[in-house]
Amino acid sequence: MAVSTIDSSGLTSPLTSGVTTNTITSAAATALTLQSAGTTAVTINTSQQVGIGTTSPTSPLQVNTAGVNSTVQINSTDANGGYGAVLALNNTGTGGRQYGLFSTSNADGDVGGGKLKFYDLTASATRMLIDSSGNFFVNQTSQTGAEKVGISFSRAGGWGLAIKNTSATSPSNATYVSFYYTSTNTGSINSTGTTTTYDSASDYRLKENIAPMTGALAKVTQLKPCTYTWKINGSAGQGFLAHELQEIVSDCVRGNKDDVNEDGSIKPQMIDTSYLIATLTAAIQELKAELDELKAKVNA
């Protein structure tokens, strides 16, 4: 007859009561429990759900802890972060894939050491990685020579990040991304459900030394708008050359002419033509004033 309780003290080998070959059983419709120092440590209920730190598991494996220490600790001594996965996820069905979660050592194959890596074991490729500085990478493991950022995406399909609002009743102006410098909101990306806006902070309370813009018409006459084709695909474009625009309206341009990354690749200058709006508006106002003055002379 199977028994539901086994007292480890005084047991001899081989076990006979309630124990068959490589099997420990409990009475029918009764959970199997393992106790330590009189306290239940592990429970396997009648649905074959395992609970550690709980006698009422509700999932295939449930671990509960009331303290601040690690709920689950898995140690790997694999020095090179190979296939000694800390956690392996295997789908053995048709078309299923194998994934592993690694906490790597300094000898890991990716540049740098001490990373958390989500690895595609089927394709032998790193899909996500958090490095020791807290930078987060998707489909790449580093940014050698490039400007360092906190989050980096790489995808052959052409897009790196999609943000989707699945609400059935989309708000009139939902904020998808907010940018902060310390505690100040400096900008955001918003959508009305049909259009997207890119907003920069412009509140008067954030500014000082405010004065009317002068000499805008002279600046506009120096601008050099041009047409061109892009080397990457031959497509046509129109606008400005960054270094030329920088000489006239420096606020519009970020970066330095002919700058390169550590690996010698181009570190391109960037343009935000929205900063031209104030200059163009002031130039129109100056031109209007000149026109009004000329009309007054003609009428006189």
Secondary structure by P-SEA (a helix, b strand, c coil): cccccccccccccccccccccccccccccbbbbbbcccccccccccccbbbcccccccccbbbbbccccccbbbbbccccccccccbbbbbccccbbbbbbbbccccccccccccccccccccccccccccccbbbbcccccccccccccbbbbbcccccbbbbbcccccccccccbbbbccccccccccccccbbbbbcccccccccbbbbbcaaaaaaaacccbbbbbcccccccccccaaaaaacccccccccccccccccccbbbbbccccaaaaaaaaaaaaaaaaaaaaaaaac
